[in-house]
């Protein structure tokens, strides 16, 4: 599917929207935050050039993913991203991931972004199942995901080698009927 991504999902305090051409510096800044990278298990070191190439790629419509930036309603400041990826239309399932800047964490922006993207996935994309993986060293995120209705389904033991040791990944999922029961 060709063309520019047009999806915009307004919330109370944030807007999920496509990336803009002039946001390379802000996006690259997010990719340089050590705590955000640690919590997402990201080990890659990004250059401005590969960040620019990635933004160019995700600014287009894709059948298997929806990448949206999280921006504050009041200032339009870019504070993170939320992504539905690995979209499997035949089985009506997808993976979801989120990254919020460290200085905007613990303010409810991540929960609001997740609710908006989950609604988009279940209502607009007609998904049945949305899953995620979260590292065991991030209990705050596990708590947020459980509050959103995600259920623990299992653990990938020693899934990530980071900071000199192995860490488990907790596998969680939310089904459409569970989402609707909470909406």
TADAJO-V669638 format. One line per field, one symbol per residue. ss: DSSP state (@ for helix, = for strand, . for the rest). A space follows every 50 residues. Layout:
BEGIN
ss = ???
END
This chain:
BEGIN
ss = ...=....==...====...@@@@@@@@@@@..@@@@@@........@@@ @@@@@@@@.=.=..========.....===========....======== .@@@....@@@@@@@@@@@@@@@@....=======...@@@@@@@@@... ============..===========@@@@@@@.
END
